[in-house]
Amino acid sequence: MLWLSNDAGKSVALYKVAINHPGSLSNSTASKAVDGDIRSILTGSAAACAHTTLGSVDDPAWWRVDLEESYRILGIKIYNREQEGKSI
């Protein structure tokens, strides 16, 4: 989950359009990073994390969110996924 804090402490990325390249694991689409759910489950029907598939040197992986307007960002918090009980 991505949290971009504005002057009011609210996330300006929440529910905005997010995309990634080259793709996502099933149920781990880019929109999961801006849906407000901070659970760290990566796979299955309860998946709560975004996951971009591996790119290459010539075609690197990326993820982005369209904030739709300019904001003064005061803080960035990224909630990472867990694997075998450890944040990676």
C-alpha positions in Angstrom: 0.0 0.0 0.0 1.2 3.5 -0.8 0.4 6.4 1.4 1.2 10.0 0.1 0.4 12.4 2.9 -0.8 15.9 2.2 -1.1 18.9 4.6 -4.2 17.3 6.3 -2.4 13.9 6.8 -4.6 12.2 4.3 -3.4 10.0 1.4 -3.8 11.8 -1.9 -3.2 8.6 -3.8 -6.1 6.7 -2.2 -8.4 5.2 -4.9 -6.6 7.0 -7.8 -5.7 5.2 -11.0 -2.6 3.0 -10.7 -0.8 1.1 -13.4 2.3 -1.0 -13.7 4.5 -2.6 -16.4 5.1 -5.3 -17.6 2.2 -6.8 -15.6 0.9 -8.2 -12.3 0.5 -11.5 -10.6 -3.1 -12.5 -10.7 -5.2 -10.8 -7.9 -2.2 -8.5 -7.2 -3.0 -5.6 -9.6 -1.5 -2.1 -9.3 -4.8 -0.8 -7.9 -4.2 -2.8 -4.7 -1.5 -0.3 -3.8 -4.0 2.6 -3.5 -7.1 0.8 -2.1 -6.4 1.6 1.6 -5.8 -2.0 2.6 -2.5 -2.4 4.4 -2.6 -6.2 4.8 0.5 -7.9 3.4 -1.2 -10.9 1.7 0.3 -11.3 -1.8 -1.6 -14.3 -3.4 -4.9 -16.1 -3.4 -8.4 -14.8 -3.2 -7.5 -12.6 -0.2 -4.6 -10.9 -2.0 -4.2 -7.3 -0.7 -0.8 -6.3 -2.3 0.2 -5.0 -5.6 3.0 -6.9 -7.3 4.7 -5.9 -10.6 6.2 -8.8 -12.5 9.9 -8.8 -13.2 11.2 -6.6 -16.1 14.5 -6.7 -17.8 17.5 -4.4 -18.3 16.0 -3.3 -21.6 12.5 -3.1 -20.4 12.5 -2.4 -16.6 9.5 -2.9 -14.3 7.7 0.2 -13.0 4.5 1.2 -11.2 2.8 4.6 -11.0 -0.3 6.4 -9.8 -2.0 9.4 -11.4 -2.7 11.9 -8.6 -4.9 13.9 -11.1 -3.5 17.2 -9.9 -0.5 18.7 -8.1 -0.1 18.3 -4.3 2.3 19.3 -1.7 3.5 15.9 -0.4 4.7 15.9 3.2 5.3 12.2 3.7 5.5 8.9 1.8 4.8 5.5 3.5 5.1 2.2 1.6 3.7 -0.9 3.2 5.6 -3.9 1.8 4.4 -7.4 1.5 5.5 -10.3 3.7 6.8 -13.7 2.8 7.2 -16.4 5.4 6.5 -13.8 8.1 9.2 -11.4 7.0 8.8 -8.1 5.2 10.6 -8.1 1.9 
